[in-house]
Amino acid sequence: MPRPRASLLALAFLCAVGSASAQEPADRLPEGIQIGLSTDVIRITADFSGADLTIFGSLENPDPTITRQGRYDVIVVLEGPARPVTVRRKERVLGIWVNTQSETFVNVPESYSIATTRPPQDIADPIAYKRLALGPDFLHIQPAEEGQPPATLDRFRAALRDRKEAVGLFNERVGGVQFLSSNLFRATVRLAPDVPVGTHKARAFLFRNGVFIKETSAQLAIVKSGFEQMLFRLSNNHSLFYGICAVGLAIVTGWLGRLVFRRD
């Protein structure tokens, strides 16, 4: 009799261990992501020619197996303040280029810089990007007035993106996110020379095997510095005085120019 009892105890122990092992993945904390900016404020002057912004981040509770396989991906976005933008279409009429059509969009980011661990098509499918409004091609840019055919709106959106990309305000850096260790990473995004002032939002998206897991964000302030900042504050806080000074300066400049260049 002792031998069967020992066998039953061993079987019960194995079952308990198996049950604990089966429950271990379910009890594991979910993955997360955190980021921190190298600076909270960027001050630009008249000779600002663009810069690189470094964003550091870490994964929380990464799965060691997924980490060893290199199946975690991170996409980092720095999105500028949103403002209305009007896109115009020019056509040649009687030998002259004139504006024939226009479309106004109400929520267009003035700048949009994106950095990825790999090419975006290798990270997730377009459906995921569309759901997250992630990437220049998937931004939810709403028209000011409804009623335009979808094909027409798509053409104007494409023209808007092309224009932003041409001046560097929309840019993408594949490989701009690099893992420094199993859970630490560094992202580098590009600030264009014409980057707008205001509050920018840095967002980081974590993917595992092509599936979106978590998002986090942080804010960055871009302000003008020096004489440009003084003029900017004066024009916003004391617009009447600024206008009078501007008109007076124009009059004085014109009068001095007349004295210097007049012919007797």
ROKOL-664354 format. One record per atom (N, C-alpha, C): z, x, y. Coordinates in steps of 0.05 Angstrom, whole numbers, padded with zeros to 5 digits, always signed. Layout:
residues N
ZXY/...
//
This chain:
residues 264
+00000+00016-00024/+00000+00000+00000/+00000+00017+00026/+00015+00040+00028/+00015+00055+00053/-00013+00064+00061/-00030+00071+00041/-00057+00081+00048/-00074+00060+00062/-00075+00034+00052/-00091+00014+00067/-00079+00009+00094/-00052+00011+00097/-00041+00006+00124/-00049+00028+00143/-00049+00053+00134/-00058+00075+00151/-00087+00071+00159/-00104+00061+00140/-00132+00057+00147/-00135+00035+00168/-00118+00014+00166/-00120-00007+00186/-00111+00003+00213/-00090+00020+00214/-00082+00031+00240/-00103+00049+00252/-00116+00065+00235/-00138+00082+00245/-00161+00066+00256/-00167+00045+00242/-00189+00027+00251/-00182+00014+00277/-00157+00005+00280/-00149-00007+00305/-00150+00013+00328/-00142+00038+00323/-00143+00059+00343/-00171+00064+00353/-00190+00066+00333/-00218+00071+00340/-00229+00048+00356/-00222+00024+00349/-00231+00000+00364/-00221+00001+00392/-00195+00009+00396/-00184+00010+00422/-00198+00031+00439/-00203+00055+00427/-00217+00076+00441/-00245+00067+00449/-00259+00054+00429/-00286+00045+00435/-00286+00024+00457/-00266+00006+00457/-00264-00014+00478/-00260-00001+00505/-00242+00019+00506/-00237+00033+00531/-00261+00048+00541/-00276+00061+00522/-00301+00075+00530/-00322+00055+00540/-00323+00032+00529/-00343+00012+00538/-00336+00001+00565/-00310+00000+00571/-00302-00011+00597/-00302+00010+00619/-00304+00035+00612/-00302+00056+00632/-00324+00055+00653/-00350+00051+00646/-00371+00049+00667/-00367+00025+00685/-00356+00002+00673/-00352-00021+00690/-00330-00017+00710/-00310+00000+00703/-00287+00005+00721/-00294+00027+00741/-00316+00041+00738/-00322+00062+00757/-00329+00051+00784/-00319+00064+00805/-00323+00054+00832/-00353+00056+00839/-00363+00037+00855/-00392+00037+00862/-00399+00060+00881/-00424+00068+00879/-00433+00090+00897/-00433+00080+00926/-00429+00099+00944/-00430+00094+00972/-00442+00118+00987/-00446+00115+01013/-00458+00137+01029/-00445+00136+01056/-00440+00160+01067/-00429+00164+01094/-00445+00185+01108/-00447+00182+01135/-00462+00202+01151/-00445+00209+01176/-00451+00232+01187/-00440+00241+01212/-00460+00257+01228/-00462+00253+01254/-00481+00266+01271/-00470+00293+01281/-00488+00312+01285/-00480+00338+01296/-00470+00335+01324/-00478+00314+01338/-00469+00308+01365/-00471+00278+01370/-00454+00267+01387/-00455+00239+01393/-00471+00233+01418/-00475+00254+01435/-00489+00250+01460/-00509+00273+01463/-00534+00266+01470/-00554+00286+01477/-00562+00282+01506/-00560+00303+01521/-00567+00302+01550/-00594+00316+01554/-00612+00302+01566/-00639+00313+01570/-00644+00317+01600/-00660+00337+01606/-00668+00343+01633/-00698+00341+01636/-00708+00348+01660/-00736+00345+01665/-00753+00363+01648/-00742+00386+01639/-00757+00405+01622/-00753+00400+01592/-00742+00377+01585/-00737+00372+01556/-00764+00369+01542/-00767+00385+01520/-00793+00386+01505/-00790+00377+01476/-00769+00361+01471/-00764+00352+01443/-00743+00369+01430/-00732+00359+01409/-00711+00373+01394/-00708+00361+01366/-00694+00376+01349/-00687+00367+01322/-00657+00359+01322/-00652+00336+01311/-00625+00326+01308/-00617+00329+01278/-00594+00341+01273/-00584+00345+01246/-00563+00323+01240/-00566+00311+01217/-00547+00290+01208/-00537+00298+01181/-00510+00300+01179/-00498+00307+01153/-00487+00282+01140/-00487+00283+01113/-00478+00259+01098/-00467+00267+01071/-00455+00247+01058/-00444+00252+01032/-00447+00226+01015/-00449+00230+00989/-00449+00207+00971/-00421+00203+00961/-00413+00178+00958/-00387+00171+00948/-00389+00161+00919/-00373+00172+00902/-00372+00164+00874/-00399+00166+00860/-00414+00188+00863/-00440+00190+00849/-00436+00192+00819/-00456+00182+00805/-00456+00184+00776/-00465+00212+00768/-00449+00227+00753/-00457+00255+00746/-00483+00256+00731/-00488+00236+00714/-00513+00237+00699/-00537+00233+00717/-00535+00214+00735/-00557+00209+00754/-00561+00233+00772/-00539+00245+00780/-00540+00269+00797/-00555+00292+00783/-00548+00297+00758/-00562+00318+00743/-00591+00313+00740/-00599+00288+00738/-00627+00281+00735/-00642+00281+00762/-00627+00283+00784/-00640+00283+00810/-00652+00256+00817/-00639+00235+00809/-00650+00208+00814/-00637+00194+00837/-00621+00208+00853/-00611+00196+00878/-00630+00205+00900/-00637+00185+00917/-00654+00191+00940/-00641+00179+00965/-00646+00193+00988/-00635+00185+01013/-00657+00184+01034/-00657+00162+01049/-00676+00160+01072/-00659+00156+01097/-00664+00173+01117/-00649+00172+01142/-00668+00164+01165/-00659+00146+01182/-00675+00136+01204/-00660+00138+01229/-00673+00147+01251/-00662+00146+01278/-00679+00127+01294/-00668+00104+01301/-00683+00083+01314/-00674+00080+01342/-00693+00080+01361/-00687+00077+01389/-00682+00049+01397/-00674+00044+01422/-00669+00017+01432/-00695+00000+01431/-00692-00025+01426/-00715-00044+01423/-00720-00057+01450/-00746-00058+01457/-00754-00070+01483/-00781-00084+01478/-00787-00104+01496/-00813-00117+01494/-00836-00097+01500/-00858-00100+01485/-00882-00083+01489/-00906-00100+01488/-00925-00095+01507/-00950-00110+01507/-00972-00091+01498/-00987-00100+01479/-01010-00085+01468/-01036-00099+01478/-01053-00083+01489/-01079-00094+01500/-01102-00083+01485/-01122-00099+01482/-01147-00091+01469/-01169-00089+01489/-01182-00066+01489/-01204-00062+01508/-01231-00064+01494/-01250-00076+01508/-01278-00078+01498/-01297-00071+01521/-01320-00062+01512/-01341-00054+01532/-01357-00078+01540/-01355-00085+01566/-01370-00108+01577/-01387-00098+01600/-01413-00101+01597/-01432-00092+01617/-01428-00063+01625/-01422-00047+01604/-01419-00018+01609/-01392-00011+01620/-01373-00030+01622/-01346-00024+01633/-01325-00032+01612/-01306-00015+01608/-01284-00021+01590/-01263-00038+01604/-01259-00062+01594/-01240-00081+01606/-01221-00091+01584/-01197-00101+01593/-01178-00113+01574/-01187-00141+01568/-01191-00147+01543/-01200-00174+01535/-01179-00190+01521/-01162-00177+01506/-01140-00191+01491/-01114-00175+01494/-01092-00189+01491/-01066-00176+01492/-01046-00191+01475/-01026-00177+01466/-01005-00189+01450/-00979-00176+01457/-00958-00191+01462/-00932-00181+01469/-00913-00184+01446/-00899-00162+01439/-00879-00163+01418/-00852-00159+01431/-00832-00173+01421/-00806-00174+01435/-00785-00154+01425/-00788-00142+01403/-00766-00126+01392/-00777-00100+01380/-00791-00084+01395/-00804-00060+01386/-00786-00036+01392/-00778-00021+01371/-00762+00004+01377/-00779+00023+01393/-00767+00034+01414/-00782+00053+01431/-00788+00079+01416/-00771+00086+01397/-00776+00109+01380/-00766+00104+01352/-00778+00118+01333/-00770+00113+01305/-00777+00138+01289/-00756+00154+01282/-00759+00178+01267/-00747+00175+01240/-00761+00183+01219/-00752+00179+01192/-00754+00205+01176/-00734+00210+01159/-00734+00233+01142/-00727+00224+01114/-00740+00236+01094/-00736+00227+01066/-00732+00251+01048/-00721+00246+01024/-00719+00267+01004/-00745+00273+00991/-00761+00252+00987/-00787+00254+00974/-00807+00236+00988/-00833+00237+00981/-00851+00218+00993/-00842+00189+00988/-00843+00172+01008/-00832+00145+01006/-00843+00130+00982/-00868+00133+00975/-00879+00119+00952/-00867+00127+00925/-00854+00151+00925/-00841+00160+00901/-00812+00152+00899/-00801+00140+00920/-00773+00132+00921/-00770+00103+00913/-00785+00085+00926/-00782+00056+00920/-00809+00043+00925/-00811+00017+00918/-00836+00003+00921/-00837-00011+00949/-00861-00019+00958/-00863-00031+00984/-00846-00057+00987/-00841-00071+00965/-00825-00095+00967/-00797-00089+00977/-00786-00067+00967/-00759-00059+00976/-00759-00051+01005/-00780-00036+01014/-00781-00028+01042/-00785-00052+01060/-00800-00071+01052/-00804-00095+01068/-00779-00111+01071/-00764-00113+01049/-00738-00128+01050/-00718-00114+01068/-00719-00087+01069/-00700-00072+01085/-00711-00067+01113/-00736-00074+01119/-00749-00068+01144/-00747-00038+01149/-00754-00022+01129/-00751+00007+01129/-00778+00020+01130/-00782+00036+01151/-00808+00049+01154/-00825+00036+01176/-00841+00051+01190/-00858+00040+01211/-00876+00017+01203/-00886+00019+01178/-00904-00002+01168/-00890-00028+01161/-00863-00028+01159/-00848-00051+01150/-00828-00061+01170/-00830-00052+01195/-00812-00062+01216/-00818-00091+01222/-00797-00107+01226/-00800-00135+01233/-00805-00138+01263/-00831-00134+01270/-00839-00136+01299/-00848-00164+01304/-00833-00179+01320/-00839-00207+01325/-00855-00211+01350/-00876-00228+01349/-00892-00234+01373/-00876-00252+01392/-00882-00250+01418/-00868-00266+01438/-00876-00295+01435/-00901-00300+01427/-00910-00328+01424/-00922-00331+01396/-00915-00353+01383/-00926-00359+01357/-00953-00372+01360/-00967-00373+01337/-00993-00387+01337/-01017-00369+01333/-01013-00343+01336/-01035-00325+01331/-01041-00322+01302/-01066-00319+01294/-01072-00315+01265/-01058-00290+01255/-01048-00290+01230/-01035-00267+01219/-01052-00241+01220/-01078-00244+01215/-01096-00221+01215/-01097-00208+01243/-01097-00225+01264/-01097-00214+01291/-01071-00200+01298/-01049-00212+01289/-01023-00199+01294/-01021-00172+01279/-01032-00171+01255/-01031-00146+01240/-01047-00124+01254/-01070-00132+01266/-01086-00112+01280/-01071-00101+01304/-01058-00118+01319/-01043-00110+01343/-01019-00093+01334/-01006-00100+01312/-00983-00084+01303/-00993-00056+01294/-01016-00055+01281/-01027-00029+01272/-01034-00012+01296/-01045-00024+01317/-01052-00010+01341/-01027+00001+01355/-01006-00015+01355/-00980-00007+01367/-00969+00017+01352/-00969+00016+01325/-00959+00039+01310/-00975+00064+01314/-01002+00060+01315/-01019+00084+01319/-01014+00097+01346/-01009+00080+01366/-01004+00091+01393/-00977+00106+01393/-00957+00094+01381/-00930+00107+01380/-00932+00134+01364/-00947+00134+01342/-00949+00158+01326/-00965+00180+01342/-00984+00171+01357/-01001+00191+01372/-00984+00206+01393/-00964+00194+01405/-00948+00207+01425/-00922+00218+01413/-00918+00215+01386/-00895+00227+01373/-00870+00210+01373/-00872+00186+01383/-00848+00169+01383/-00842+00157+01356/-00863+00153+01340/-00859+00146+01312/-00867+00170+01295/-00849+00181+01280/-00856+00205+01264/-00840+00204+01238/-00851+00218+01218/-00840+00219+01191/-00839+00247+01181/-00816+00255+01169/-00813+00282+01158/-00806+00280+01129/-00826+00283+01111/-00821+00283+01082/-00807+00309+01075/-00785+00307+01060/-00769+00330+01053/-00749+00337+01075/-00747+00320+01095/-00728+00325+01117/-00699+00320+01109/-00695+00308+01085/-00668+00304+01074/-00665+00323+01050/-00645+00340+01051/-00641+00360+01030/-00612+00358+01020/-00609+00358+00994/-00582+00358+00982/-00572+00387+00982/-00547+00391+00993/-00534+00417+00994/-00517+00421+00969/-00508+00399+00957/-00493+00400+00932/-00498+00374+00918/-00481+00368+00898/-00485+00343+00883/-00481+00318+00899/-00465+00320+00920/-00460+00296+00936/-00462+00301+00966/-00468+00325+00976/-00471+00330+01004/-00501+00334+01011/-00510+00323+01033/-00538+00326+01041/-00539+00330+01071/-00563+00340+01080/-00568+00345+01108/-00596+00334+01114/-00598+00319+01136/-00623+00307+01145/-00630+00318+01173/-00655+00322+01177/-00665+00331+01203/-00687+00312+01213/-00682+00300+01236/-00702+00281+01248/-00711+00293+01274/-00736+00285+01282/-00748+00297+01306/-00745+00278+01329/-00737+00289+01352/-00736+00274+01377/-00760+00282+01394/-00776+00263+01401/-00801+00269+01416/-00794+00276+01445/-00812+00291+01458/-00807+00298+01487/-00802+00273+01504/-00815+00251+01498/-00812+00226+01514/-00792+00207+01501/-00772+00218+01487/-00752+00200+01474/-00738+00184+01495/-00735+00158+01491/-00723+00141+01512/-00693+00145+01513/-00682+00141+01537/-00653+00142+01540/-00641+00116+01530/-00616+00116+01524/-00603+00092+01513/-00588+00098+01487/-00579+00077+01475/-00564+00080+01450/-00583+00078+01426/-00583+00099+01410/-00600+00101+01386/-00582+00097+01362/-00594+00086+01341/-00579+00080+01317/-00589+00097+01293/-00571+00113+01282/-00578+00129+01258/-00570+00113+01233/-00588+00109+01214/-00583+00094+01190/-00591+00110+01166/-00574+00109+01145/-00579+00123+01120/-00580+00103+01098/-00600+00105+01081/-00604+00087+01058/-00603+00103+01032/-00586+00094+01013/-00583+00107+00988/-00598+00091+00966/-00614+00106+00951/-00629+00094+00928/-00622+00108+00902/-00620+00093+00881/-00615+00105+00854/-00637+00094+00835/-00653+00113+00825/-00675+00105+00807/-00693+00084+00820/-00698+00087+00846/-00716+00068+00860/-00703+00042+00868/-00677+00039+00864/-00663+00014+00871/-00645+00019+00894/-00646+00003+00915/-00629+00006+00938/-00600+00000+00931/-00582+00018+00940/-00554+00016+00933/-00536+00010+00957/-00538+00026+00978/-00520+00023+01001/-00533+00033+01026/-00523+00023+01049/-00532+00032+01075/-00508+00037+01093/-00510+00057+01111/-00490+00062+01131/-00503+00070+01156/-00488+00070+01178/-00501+00076+01204/-00481+00089+01223/-00492+00101+01244/-00476+00114+01266/-00493+00113+01291/-00480+00115+01314/-00494+00113+01339/-00496+00139+01354/-00518+00142+01369/-00524+00166+01385/-00532+00157+01412/-00520+00169+01433/-00527+00163+01461/-00545+00185+01472/-00568+00178+01483/-00586+00197+01496/-00586+00190+01526/-00577+00209+01542/-00575+00204+01571/-00589+00226+01586/-00596+00220+01611/-00608+00240+01628/-00586+00256+01641/-00592+00281+01648/-00572+00298+01659/-00582+00311+01685/-00563+00319+01703/-00570+00333+01727/-00581+00314+01748/-00601+00324+01764/-00612+00309+01786/-00625+00283+01776/-00639+00285+01753/-00652+00261+01742/-00632+00239+01736/-00608+00246+01726/-00587+00226+01720/-00577+00214+01745/-00574+00229+01767/-00565+00218+01792/-00585+00198+01803/-00611+00204+01802/-00631+00185+01811/-00632+00160+01793/-00628+00164+01767/-00629+00141+01749/-00606+00123+01755/-00582+00133+01759/-00559+00116+01765/-00562+00103+01793/-00573+00118+01812/-00577+00107+01838/-00596+00083+01838/-00618+00086+01822/-00638+00065+01821/-00627+00040+01807/-00609+00044+01788/-00598+00021+01774/-00574+00008+01787/-00556+00024+01799/-00532+00013+01811/-00535+00006+01840/-00554+00019+01854/-00558+00013+01883/-00588+00011+01888/-00600-00009+01876/-00629-00010+01877/-00640-00014+01906/-00626-00029+01923/-00636-00033+01950/-00635-00007+01966/-00613+00007+01964/-00611+00033+01978/-00632+00053+01968/-00636+00052+01941/-00655+00070+01929/-00683+00064+01939/-00690+00038+01941/-00716+00030+01951/-00720+00038+01980/-00700+00035+01996/-00702+00042+02025/-00706+00073+02027/-00691+00088+02012/-00694+00117+02012/-00722+00125+02003/-00732+00112+01982/-00759+00119+01972/-00780+00114+01992/-00778+00091+02006/-00798+00084+02027/-00796+00104+02050/-00771+00110+02058/-00767+00129+02080/-00778+00156+02073/-00773+00165+02049/-00783+00192+02040/-00814+00192+02040/-00826+00170+02032/-00856+00168+02032/-00866+00170+02061/-00853+00156+02079/-00862+00156+02107/-00859+00184+02119/-00836+00197+02114/-00832+00224+02125/-00852+00244+02113/-00857+00242+02087/-00876+00260+02073/-00904+00256+02085/-00912+00231+02089/-00939+00226+02100/-00941+00237+02129/-00920+00234+02145/-00920+00243+02172/-00922+00274+02173/-00906+00287+02156/-00907+00316+02155/-00934+00326+02145/-00946+00312+02125/-00972+00320+02116/-00993+00317+02138/-00990+00296+02154/-01009+00293+02176/-01007+00315+02197/-00982+00324+02201/-00979+00347+02221/-00990+00373+02210/-00986+00377+02184/-00994+00403+02172/-01024+00404+02169/-01037+00382+02162/-01065+00384+02155/-01083+00371+02177/-01072+00364+02199/-01090+00352+02220/-01108+00373+02232/-01131+00364+02241/-01150+00383+02253/-01152+00377+02283/-01147+00397+02299/-01149+00394+02328/-01177+00400+02338/
//
